[in-house]
């Protein structure tokens, strides 16, 4: 394959830089991080002013759009992308490489917002998995002398960009596989919860029936003991109700994709507040949308912490707070329950799902801290990075 020299020097510089870009991609687990690395690498390797990558939303527009060479201020001023976006959206249908001397003279060009930077020569390639177009990657304004009436981007540039487009396709395909695996995992968790619900509630109902029978037998000859049995019935009924309510909350599908983290967490807190005698509150300050994996991890940790506070710690007050932390977010779940000795828990290796919560935080590049003391309540904090 012919390679450009690139800005770095000799004939092997392009190959070395492509290799470095691909190695950098392999270090990222989040698909958006991989796509950003591809865009940055493409712009630098092909010496272009601007680069972008759009992921199809299956409706002729873009579900994700990653750019490089445009400042945050410019991007905000440009505003949201239209559902159909000229030659960019056309490429999601045509799925053919485009190398243009001046994108503004193409019949598919539909103009751009006033804050959009001026672009002339253009190179775009589809990102495809077999015959399915997943998105497209674009470059504009090659930093080189332009041939008269021609495009600054060369056939060699197109070949190099095709390598990065293939890796983008791999990243997006892997993300789909991960999502399918996640759905299967959720289905498995729901089946496990249903099994646990059946066992727990069946035991409670069995105890209720035996206690009711005992109360019936005692009501004439020993009214005081019958009264005790009736009080036990009331207690067992309350416990069975709590089991059912908690299971319903856990079995509810998390509406992260539709509603986002903030709305989903607020709804779940409201449900728990109604279902339990404890007061459960939620507050949110300045949180922006996070990558899907981070939002999923935050939600699961919040659910686990709430479960511990309400089911194990006998808390009367639980406060959930979600705040912006740099480009990411910080979750804080504080309760006034019985608390525990964190050092003893660490020695035991598992308790109250803390190992699972730490694993979830670490899996998305975050961290989890726990503060607690016997009789002093518990505070669990989780910090996660943004996209």
DOFILUM-644607 format. One record per residue (C-alpha): residue in one letter; x, y, z; residue number from 0. Coordinates in steps of 0.2 Angstrom, whole numbers. Example, Ala and Ser with C-alpha at 12.3 -4.5 7.8 and 13.67 -1.06 7.14 Angstrom:
DOFILUM-644607
{residuo->A | x->62 | y->-22 | z->39 | num->0};
{residuo->S | x->68 | y->-5 | z->36 | num->1};
//
This chain:
DOFILUM-644607
{residuo->X | x->0 | y->0 | z->0 | num->0};
{residuo->X | x->7 | y->17 | z->-4 | num->1};
{residuo->X | x->9 | y->28 | z->10 | num->2};
{residuo->X | x->10 | y->47 | z->12 | num->3};
{residuo->X | x->25 | y->54 | z->21 | num->4};
{residuo->X | x->14 | y->64 | z->33 | num->5};
{residuo->X | x->20 | y->79 | z->43 | num->6};
{residuo->X | x->33 | y->68 | z->53 | num->7};
{residuo->X | x->46 | y->65 | z->39 | num->8};
{residuo->X | x->51 | y->49 | z->29 | num->9};
{residuo->X | x->42 | y->36 | z->20 | num->10};
{residuo->X | x->39 | y->25 | z->35 | num->11};
{residuo->X | x->32 | y->39 | z->45 | num->12};
{residuo->X | x->14 | y->36 | z->39 | num->13};
{residuo->X | x->15 | y->18 | z->44 | num->14};
{residuo->X | x->22 | y->21 | z->61 | num->15};
{residuo->X | x->9 | y->34 | z->65 | num->16};
{residuo->X | x->-6 | y->22 | z->59 | num->17};
{residuo->X | x->2 | y->9 | z->70 | num->18};
{residuo->X | x->2 | y->21 | z->85 | num->19};
{residuo->X | x->-16 | y->26 | z->81 | num->20};
{residuo->X | x->-22 | y->8 | z->81 | num->21};
{residuo->X | x->-13 | y->4 | z->97 | num->22};
{residuo->X | x->-21 | y->19 | z->105 | num->23};
{residuo->X | x->-38 | y->13 | z->100 | num->24};
{residuo->X | x->-35 | y->-4 | z->108 | num->25};
{residuo->X | x->-32 | y->4 | z->125 | num->26};
{residuo->X | x->-50 | y->12 | z->125 | num->27};
{residuo->X | x->-65 | y->2 | z->130 | num->28};
{residuo->X | x->-78 | y->15 | z->127 | num->29};
{residuo->X | x->-84 | y->16 | z->109 | num->30};
{residuo->X | x->-85 | y->35 | z->109 | num->31};
{residuo->X | x->-67 | y->35 | z->115 | num->32};
{residuo->X | x->-62 | y->24 | z->101 | num->33};
{residuo->X | x->-71 | y->34 | z->88 | num->34};
{residuo->X | x->-63 | y->50 | z->95 | num->35};
{residuo->X | x->-46 | y->42 | z->93 | num->36};
{residuo->X | x->-50 | y->38 | z->75 | num->37};
{residuo->X | x->-55 | y->55 | z->71 | num->38};
{residuo->X | x->-40 | y->64 | z->79 | num->39};
{residuo->X | x->-28 | y->51 | z->71 | num->40};
{residuo->X | x->-36 | y->53 | z->54 | num->41};
{residuo->X | x->-35 | y->72 | z->55 | num->42};
{residuo->X | x->-17 | y->72 | z->60 | num->43};
{residuo->X | x->-11 | y->58 | z->49 | num->44};
{residuo->X | x->-19 | y->65 | z->33 | num->45};
{residuo->X | x->-14 | y->83 | z->38 | num->46};
{residuo->X | x->-32 | y->90 | z->37 | num->47};
{residuo->X | x->-39 | y->105 | z->46 | num->48};
{residuo->X | x->-56 | y->96 | z->51 | num->49};
{residuo->X | x->-61 | y->78 | z->54 | num->50};
{residuo->X | x->-78 | y->71 | z->59 | num->51};
{residuo->X | x->-86 | y->54 | z->61 | num->52};
{residuo->X | x->-105 | y->51 | z->61 | num->53};
{residuo->X | x->-114 | y->35 | z->67 | num->54};
{residuo->X | x->-130 | y->31 | z->59 | num->55};
{residuo->X | x->-146 | y->32 | z->69 | num->56};
{residuo->X | x->-156 | y->20 | z->56 | num->57};
{residuo->X | x->-167 | y->35 | z->51 | num->58};
{residuo->X | x->-156 | y->44 | z->39 | num->59};
{residuo->X | x->-147 | y->55 | z->52 | num->60};
{residuo->X | x->-134 | y->53 | z->65 | num->61};
{residuo->X | x->-135 | y->45 | z->83 | num->62};
{residuo->X | x->-117 | y->51 | z->87 | num->63};
{residuo->X | x->-106 | y->64 | z->79 | num->64};
{residuo->X | x->-88 | y->66 | z->84 | num->65};
{residuo->X | x->-77 | y->80 | z->78 | num->66};
{residuo->X | x->-59 | y->86 | z->79 | num->67};
{residuo->X | x->-52 | y->103 | z->73 | num->68};
{residuo->X | x->-68 | y->113 | z->79 | num->69};
{residuo->X | x->-67 | y->121 | z->96 | num->70};
{residuo->X | x->-80 | y->118 | z->110 | num->71};
{residuo->X | x->-86 | y->136 | z->107 | num->72};
{residuo->X | x->-88 | y->134 | z->88 | num->73};
{residuo->X | x->-97 | y->118 | z->91 | num->74};
{residuo->X | x->-109 | y->125 | z->103 | num->75};
{residuo->X | x->-112 | y->140 | z->91 | num->76};
{residuo->X | x->-115 | y->128 | z->76 | num->77};
{residuo->X | x->-129 | y->120 | z->86 | num->78};
{residuo->X | x->-137 | y->103 | z->83 | num->79};
{residuo->X | x->-135 | y->94 | z->67 | num->80};
{residuo->X | x->-151 | y->92 | z->56 | num->81};
{residuo->X | x->-158 | y->75 | z->54 | num->82};
{residuo->X | x->-153 | y->76 | z->36 | num->83};
{residuo->X | x->-136 | y->84 | z->33 | num->84};
{residuo->X | x->-132 | y->86 | z->15 | num->85};
{residuo->X | x->-118 | y->76 | z->8 | num->86};
{residuo->X | x->-114 | y->68 | z->25 | num->87};
{residuo->X | x->-131 | y->60 | z->27 | num->88};
{residuo->X | x->-131 | y->56 | z->8 | num->89};
{residuo->X | x->-115 | y->45 | z->11 | num->90};
{residuo->X | x->-125 | y->35 | z->24 | num->91};
{residuo->X | x->-136 | y->30 | z->9 | num->92};
{residuo->X | x->-123 | y->29 | z->-5 | num->93};
{residuo->X | x->-109 | y->20 | z->4 | num->94};
{residuo->X | x->-96 | y->25 | z->-8 | num->95};
{residuo->X | x->-80 | y->35 | z->-5 | num->96};
{residuo->X | x->-81 | y->53 | z->-9 | num->97};
{residuo->X | x->-66 | y->64 | z->-14 | num->98};
{residuo->X | x->-71 | y->82 | z->-19 | num->99};
{residuo->X | x->-61 | y->97 | z->-24 | num->100};
{residuo->X | x->-74 | y->108 | z->-16 | num->101};
{residuo->X | x->-88 | y->101 | z->-6 | num->102};
{residuo->X | x->-98 | y->118 | z->-8 | num->103};
{residuo->X | x->-100 | y->114 | z->-27 | num->104};
{residuo->X | x->-107 | y->97 | z->-25 | num->105};
{residuo->X | x->-125 | y->96 | z->-29 | num->106};
{residuo->X | x->-129 | y->88 | z->-12 | num->107};
{residuo->X | x->-122 | y->102 | z->-3 | num->108};
{residuo->X | x->-136 | y->111 | z->7 | num->109};
{residuo->X | x->-126 | y->124 | z->16 | num->110};
{residuo->X | x->-121 | y->126 | z->34 | num->111};
{residuo->X | x->-124 | y->137 | z->49 | num->112};
{residuo->X | x->-116 | y->154 | z->50 | num->113};
{residuo->X | x->-104 | y->148 | z->64 | num->114};
{residuo->X | x->-98 | y->133 | z->54 | num->115};
{residuo->X | x->-80 | y->134 | z->48 | num->116};
{residuo->X | x->-77 | y->136 | z->29 | num->117};
{residuo->X | x->-72 | y->119 | z->21 | num->118};
{residuo->X | x->-67 | y->116 | z->3 | num->119};
{residuo->X | x->-58 | y->100 | z->-2 | num->120};
{residuo->X | x->-66 | y->84 | z->6 | num->121};
{residuo->X | x->-63 | y->66 | z->8 | num->122};
{residuo->X | x->-77 | y->55 | z->15 | num->123};
{residuo->X | x->-78 | y->36 | z->17 | num->124};
{residuo->X | x->-92 | y->25 | z->23 | num->125};
{residuo->X | x->-90 | y->14 | z->39 | num->126};
{residuo->X | x->-98 | y->-3 | z->35 | num->127};
{residuo->X | x->-100 | y->-20 | z->42 | num->128};
{residuo->X | x->-102 | y->-30 | z->26 | num->129};
{residuo->X | x->-117 | y->-22 | z->17 | num->130};
{residuo->X | x->-123 | y->-13 | z->32 | num->131};
{residuo->X | x->-118 | y->5 | z->33 | num->132};
{residuo->X | x->-114 | y->10 | z->51 | num->133};
{residuo->X | x->-108 | y->28 | z->48 | num->134};
{residuo->X | x->-96 | y->38 | z->39 | num->135};
{residuo->X | x->-79 | y->47 | z->42 | num->136};
{residuo->X | x->-75 | y->64 | z->34 | num->137};
{residuo->X | x->-60 | y->75 | z->32 | num->138};
{residuo->X | x->-59 | y->93 | z->25 | num->139};
{residuo->X | x->-46 | y->106 | z->20 | num->140};
{residuo->X | x->-30 | y->96 | z->17 | num->141};
{residuo->X | x->-15 | y->107 | z->22 | num->142};
{residuo->X | x->-6 | y->107 | z->6 | num->143};
{residuo->X | x->-5 | y->116 | z->-11 | num->144};
{residuo->X | x->-20 | y->111 | z->-21 | num->145};
{residuo->X | x->-19 | y->106 | z->-39 | num->146};
{residuo->X | x->-28 | y->117 | z->-51 | num->147};
{residuo->X | x->-46 | y->113 | z->-49 | num->148};
{residuo->X | x->-42 | y->97 | z->-40 | num->149};
{residuo->X | x->-43 | y->90 | z->-23 | num->150};
{residuo->X | x->-29 | y->90 | z->-10 | num->151};
{residuo->X | x->-33 | y->73 | z->-4 | num->152};
{residuo->X | x->-25 | y->59 | z->-14 | num->153};
{residuo->X | x->-29 | y->41 | z->-17 | num->154};
{residuo->X | x->-16 | y->36 | z->-4 | num->155};
{residuo->X | x->-25 | y->47 | z->8 | num->156};
{residuo->X | x->-41 | y->38 | z->4 | num->157};
{residuo->X | x->-32 | y->21 | z->6 | num->158};
{residuo->X | x->-25 | y->26 | z->23 | num->159};
{residuo->X | x->-42 | y->33 | z->29 | num->160};
{residuo->X | x->-50 | y->16 | z->24 | num->161};
{residuo->X | x->-40 | y->7 | z->37 | num->162};
{residuo->X | x->-46 | y->19 | z->50 | num->163};
{residuo->X | x->-64 | y->17 | z->44 | num->164};
{residuo->X | x->-62 | y->-2 | z->45 | num->165};
{residuo->X | x->-57 | y->0 | z->63 | num->166};
{residuo->X | x->-71 | y->11 | z->67 | num->167};
{residuo->X | x->-83 | y->-3 | z->60 | num->168};
{residuo->X | x->-75 | y->-15 | z->72 | num->169};
{residuo->X | x->-77 | y->-4 | z->86 | num->170};
{residuo->X | x->-96 | y->-1 | z->82 | num->171};
{residuo->X | x->-99 | y->-19 | z->79 | num->172};
{residuo->X | x->-91 | y->-24 | z->96 | num->173};
{residuo->X | x->-102 | y->-11 | z->104 | num->174};
{residuo->X | x->-117 | y->-19 | z->97 | num->175};
{residuo->X | x->-111 | y->-36 | z->103 | num->176};
{residuo->X | x->-108 | y->-29 | z->120 | num->177};
{residuo->X | x->-126 | y->-22 | z->120 | num->178};
{residuo->X | x->-133 | y->-38 | z->115 | num->179};
{residuo->X | x->-123 | y->-47 | z->129 | num->180};
{residuo->X | x->-129 | y->-34 | z->141 | num->181};
{residuo->X | x->-147 | y->-37 | z->137 | num->182};
{residuo->X | x->-144 | y->-56 | z->139 | num->183};
{residuo->X | x->-136 | y->-52 | z->156 | num->184};
{residuo->X | x->-151 | y->-41 | z->161 | num->185};
{residuo->X | x->-163 | y->-55 | z->156 | num->186};
{residuo->X | x->-153 | y->-67 | z->167 | num->187};
{residuo->X | x->-153 | y->-55 | z->182 | num->188};
{residuo->X | x->-172 | y->-53 | z->179 | num->189};
{residuo->X | x->-174 | y->-72 | z->180 | num->190};
{residuo->X | x->-163 | y->-73 | z->195 | num->191};
{residuo->X | x->-174 | y->-60 | z->204 | num->192};
{residuo->X | x->-190 | y->-68 | z->199 | num->193};
{residuo->X | x->-183 | y->-84 | z->207 | num->194};
{residuo->X | x->-178 | y->-75 | z->223 | num->195};
{residuo->X | x->-195 | y->-67 | z->223 | num->196};
{residuo->X | x->-204 | y->-83 | z->222 | num->197};
{residuo->X | x->-193 | y->-91 | z->236 | num->198};
{residuo->X | x->-194 | y->-76 | z->248 | num->199};
{residuo->X | x->-213 | y->-72 | z->246 | num->200};
{residuo->X | x->-217 | y->-91 | z->246 | num->201};
{residuo->X | x->-209 | y->-93 | z->263 | num->202};
{residuo->X | x->-217 | y->-78 | z->270 | num->203};
{residuo->X | x->-234 | y->-83 | z->264 | num->204};
{residuo->X | x->-231 | y->-101 | z->270 | num->205};
{residuo->X | x->-227 | y->-93 | z->287 | num->206};
{residuo->X | x->-242 | y->-82 | z->286 | num->207};
{residuo->X | x->-254 | y->-97 | z->283 | num->208};
{residuo->X | x->-246 | y->-107 | z->298 | num->209};
{residuo->X | x->-247 | y->-93 | z->310 | num->210};
{residuo->X | x->-265 | y->-89 | z->305 | num->211};
{residuo->X | x->-270 | y->-107 | z->308 | num->212};
{residuo->X | x->-261 | y->-106 | z->325 | num->213};
{residuo->X | x->-271 | y->-90 | z->329 | num->214};
{residuo->X | x->-287 | y->-98 | z->324 | num->215};
{residuo->X | x->-284 | y->-113 | z->335 | num->216};
{residuo->X | x->-279 | y->-102 | z->350 | num->217};
{residuo->X | x->-293 | y->-89 | z->349 | num->218};
{residuo->X | x->-305 | y->-98 | z->361 | num->219};
{residuo->X | x->-294 | y->-106 | z->374 | num->220};
{residuo->X | x->-279 | y->-94 | z->375 | num->221};
{residuo->X | x->-284 | y->-76 | z->368 | num->222};
{residuo->X | x->-268 | y->-68 | z->374 | num->223};
{residuo->X | x->-257 | y->-81 | z->364 | num->224};
{residuo->X | x->-269 | y->-79 | z->349 | num->225};
{residuo->X | x->-266 | y->-60 | z->350 | num->226};
{residuo->X | x->-247 | y->-63 | z->349 | num->227};
{residuo->X | x->-250 | y->-74 | z->334 | num->228};
{residuo->X | x->-261 | y->-60 | z->325 | num->229};
{residuo->X | x->-247 | y->-48 | z->328 | num->230};
{residuo->X | x->-235 | y->-60 | z->320 | num->231};
{residuo->X | x->-246 | y->-61 | z->305 | num->232};
{residuo->X | x->-246 | y->-42 | z->303 | num->233};
{residuo->X | x->-227 | y->-42 | z->304 | num->234};
{residuo->X | x->-225 | y->-56 | z->291 | num->235};
{residuo->X | x->-238 | y->-47 | z->280 | num->236};
{residuo->X | x->-228 | y->-31 | z->281 | num->237};
{residuo->X | x->-212 | y->-41 | z->276 | num->238};
{residuo->X | x->-220 | y->-49 | z->262 | num->239};
{residuo->X | x->-226 | y->-33 | z->255 | num->240};
{residuo->X | x->-208 | y->-25 | z->257 | num->241};
{residuo->X | x->-202 | y->-40 | z->247 | num->242};
{residuo->X | x->-214 | y->-38 | z->233 | num->243};
{residuo->X | x->-211 | y->-19 | z->232 | num->244};
{residuo->X | x->-193 | y->-21 | z->232 | num->245};
{residuo->X | x->-193 | y->-34 | z->219 | num->246};
{residuo->X | x->-205 | y->-24 | z->208 | num->247};
{residuo->X | x->-193 | y->-9 | z->208 | num->248};
{residuo->X | x->-178 | y->-21 | z->204 | num->249};
{residuo->X | x->-187 | y->-29 | z->190 | num->250};
{residuo->X | x->-192 | y->-13 | z->182 | num->251};
{residuo->X | x->-182 | y->-11 | z->166 | num->252};
{residuo->X | x->-171 | y->4 | z->167 | num->253};
{residuo->X | x->-176 | y->17 | z->155 | num->254};
{residuo->X | x->-158 | y->24 | z->152 | num->255};
{residuo->X | x->-159 | y->24 | z->133 | num->256};
{residuo->X | x->-176 | y->33 | z->133 | num->257};
{residuo->X | x->-175 | y->44 | z->148 | num->258};
{residuo->X | x->-157 | y->46 | z->153 | num->259};
{residuo->X | x->-148 | y->43 | z->170 | num->260};
{residuo->X | x->-156 | y->58 | z->179 | num->261};
{residuo->X | x->-174 | y->55 | z->175 | num->262};
{residuo->X | x->-172 | y->36 | z->178 | num->263};
{residuo->X | x->-164 | y->38 | z->195 | num->264};
{residuo->X | x->-177 | y->51 | z->200 | num->265};
{residuo->X | x->-191 | y->40 | z->195 | num->266};
{residuo->X | x->-184 | y->25 | z->205 | num->267};
{residuo->X | x->-181 | y->36 | z->220 | num->268};
{residuo->X | x->-199 | y->42 | z->220 | num->269};
{residuo->X | x->-205 | y->24 | z->219 | num->270};
{residuo->X | x->-194 | y->18 | z->234 | num->271};
{residuo->X | x->-200 | y->34 | z->244 | num->272};
{residuo->X | x->-218 | y->28 | z->241 | num->273};
{residuo->X | x->-214 | y->10 | z->244 | num->274};
{residuo->X | x->-205 | y->12 | z->261 | num->275};
{residuo->X | x->-208 | y->21 | z->277 | num->276};
{residuo->X | x->-191 | y->29 | z->276 | num->277};
{residuo->X | x->-190 | y->46 | z->267 | num->278};
{residuo->X | x->-179 | y->44 | z->251 | num->279};
{residuo->X | x->-174 | y->60 | z->242 | num->280};
{residuo->X | x->-165 | y->64 | z->226 | num->281};
{residuo->X | x->-156 | y->80 | z->221 | num->282};
{residuo->X | x->-146 | y->83 | z->205 | num->283};
{residuo->X | x->-135 | y->98 | z->200 | num->284};
{residuo->X | x->-128 | y->102 | z->183 | num->285};
{residuo->X | x->-126 | y->84 | z->177 | num->286};
{residuo->X | x->-123 | y->81 | z->159 | num->287};
{residuo->X | x->-127 | y->66 | z->148 | num->288};
{residuo->X | x->-113 | y->52 | z->151 | num->289};
{residuo->X | x->-108 | y->38 | z->140 | num->290};
{residuo->X | x->-120 | y->23 | z->141 | num->291};
{residuo->X | x->-108 | y->12 | z->151 | num->292};
{residuo->X | x->-105 | y->26 | z->164 | num->293};
{residuo->X | x->-124 | y->29 | z->166 | num->294};
{residuo->X | x->-127 | y->11 | z->168 | num->295};
{residuo->X | x->-114 | y->9 | z->181 | num->296};
{residuo->X | x->-120 | y->24 | z->191 | num->297};
{residuo->X | x->-138 | y->17 | z->191 | num->298};
{residuo->X | x->-133 | y->0 | z->197 | num->299};
{residuo->X | x->-122 | y->7 | z->211 | num->300};
{residuo->X | x->-136 | y->18 | z->216 | num->301};
{residuo->X | x->-149 | y->4 | z->216 | num->302};
{residuo->X | x->-137 | y->-7 | z->226 | num->303};
{residuo->X | x->-134 | y->7 | z->239 | num->304};
{residuo->X | x->-152 | y->10 | z->241 | num->305};
{residuo->X | x->-156 | y->-8 | z->243 | num->306};
{residuo->X | x->-143 | y->-9 | z->257 | num->307};
{residuo->X | x->-150 | y->6 | z->266 | num->308};
{residuo->X | x->-168 | y->1 | z->265 | num->309};
{residuo->X | x->-167 | y->-18 | z->267 | num->310};
{residuo->X | x->-152 | y->-20 | z->278 | num->311};
{residuo->X | x->-148 | y->-4 | z->287 | num->312};
{residuo->X | x->-165 | y->0 | z->294 | num->313};
{residuo->X | x->-163 | y->18 | z->288 | num->314};
{residuo->X | x->-176 | y->31 | z->291 | num->315};
{residuo->X | x->-168 | y->44 | z->279 | num->316};
{residuo->X | x->-159 | y->41 | z->263 | num->317};
{residuo->X | x->-153 | y->55 | z->252 | num->318};
{residuo->X | x->-147 | y->52 | z->234 | num->319};
{residuo->X | x->-137 | y->66 | z->226 | num->320};
{residuo->X | x->-130 | y->67 | z->208 | num->321};
{residuo->X | x->-118 | y->81 | z->204 | num->322};
{residuo->X | x->-107 | y->86 | z->190 | num->323};
{residuo->X | x->-88 | y->82 | z->193 | num->324};
{residuo->X | x->-77 | y->89 | z->179 | num->325};
{residuo->X | x->-83 | y->81 | z->163 | num->326};
{residuo->X | x->-91 | y->67 | z->173 | num->327};
{residuo->X | x->-102 | y->64 | z->188 | num->328};
{residuo->X | x->-102 | y->61 | z->207 | num->329};
{residuo->X | x->-115 | y->50 | z->215 | num->330};
{residuo->X | x->-118 | y->51 | z->234 | num->331};
{residuo->X | x->-130 | y->40 | z->243 | num->332};
{residuo->X | x->-131 | y->44 | z->262 | num->333};
{residuo->X | x->-142 | y->35 | z->275 | num->334};
{residuo->X | x->-144 | y->36 | z->294 | num->335};
{residuo->X | x->-145 | y->18 | z->296 | num->336};
{residuo->X | x->-136 | y->5 | z->307 | num->337};
{residuo->X | x->-119 | y->7 | z->298 | num->338};
{residuo->X | x->-105 | y->-6 | z->299 | num->339};
{residuo->X | x->-86 | y->-7 | z->301 | num->340};
{residuo->X | x->-79 | y->-5 | z->283 | num->341};
{residuo->X | x->-62 | y->-12 | z->288 | num->342};
{residuo->X | x->-71 | y->-28 | z->294 | num->343};
{residuo->X | x->-80 | y->-29 | z->278 | num->344};
{residuo->X | x->-64 | y->-27 | z->268 | num->345};
{residuo->X | x->-56 | y->-42 | z->277 | num->346};
{residuo->X | x->-72 | y->-52 | z->274 | num->347};
{residuo->X | x->-70 | y->-48 | z->255 | num->348};
{residuo->X | x->-89 | y->-46 | z->252 | num->349};
{residuo->X | x->-103 | y->-38 | z->261 | num->350};
{residuo->X | x->-118 | y->-27 | z->255 | num->351};
{residuo->X | x->-112 | y->-29 | z->237 | num->352};
{residuo->X | x->-97 | y->-17 | z->240 | num->353};
{residuo->X | x->-86 | y->-28 | z->230 | num->354};
{residuo->X | x->-98 | y->-28 | z->215 | num->355};
{residuo->X | x->-100 | y->-9 | z->217 | num->356};
{residuo->X | x->-81 | y->-6 | z->217 | num->357};
{residuo->X | x->-80 | y->-17 | z->201 | num->358};
{residuo->X | x->-94 | y->-7 | z->192 | num->359};
{residuo->X | x->-85 | y->9 | z->196 | num->360};
{residuo->X | x->-68 | y->3 | z->191 | num->361};
{residuo->X | x->-75 | y->-5 | z->175 | num->362};
{residuo->X | x->-79 | y->12 | z->168 | num->363};
{residuo->X | x->-64 | y->21 | z->175 | num->364};
{residuo->X | x->-72 | y->28 | z->191 | num->365};
{residuo->X | x->-69 | y->25 | z->209 | num->366};
{residuo->X | x->-80 | y->21 | z->224 | num->367};
{residuo->X | x->-77 | y->26 | z->242 | num->368};
{residuo->X | x->-87 | y->21 | z->257 | num->369};
{residuo->X | x->-88 | y->29 | z->274 | num->370};
{residuo->X | x->-98 | y->20 | z->288 | num->371};
{residuo->X | x->-97 | y->16 | z->307 | num->372};
{residuo->X | x->-108 | y->5 | z->318 | num->373};
{residuo->X | x->-123 | y->16 | z->322 | num->374};
{residuo->X | x->-117 | y->30 | z->312 | num->375};
{residuo->X | x->-125 | y->28 | z->295 | num->376};
{residuo->X | x->-116 | y->25 | z->278 | num->377};
{residuo->X | x->-111 | y->37 | z->264 | num->378};
{residuo->X | x->-106 | y->29 | z->247 | num->379};
{residuo->X | x->-99 | y->40 | z->234 | num->380};
{residuo->X | x->-95 | y->35 | z->216 | num->381};
{residuo->X | x->-85 | y->46 | z->204 | num->382};
{residuo->X | x->-85 | y->42 | z->185 | num->383};
{residuo->X | x->-77 | y->51 | z->170 | num->384};
{residuo->X | x->-87 | y->59 | z->156 | num->385};
{residuo->X | x->-86 | y->55 | z->137 | num->386};
//
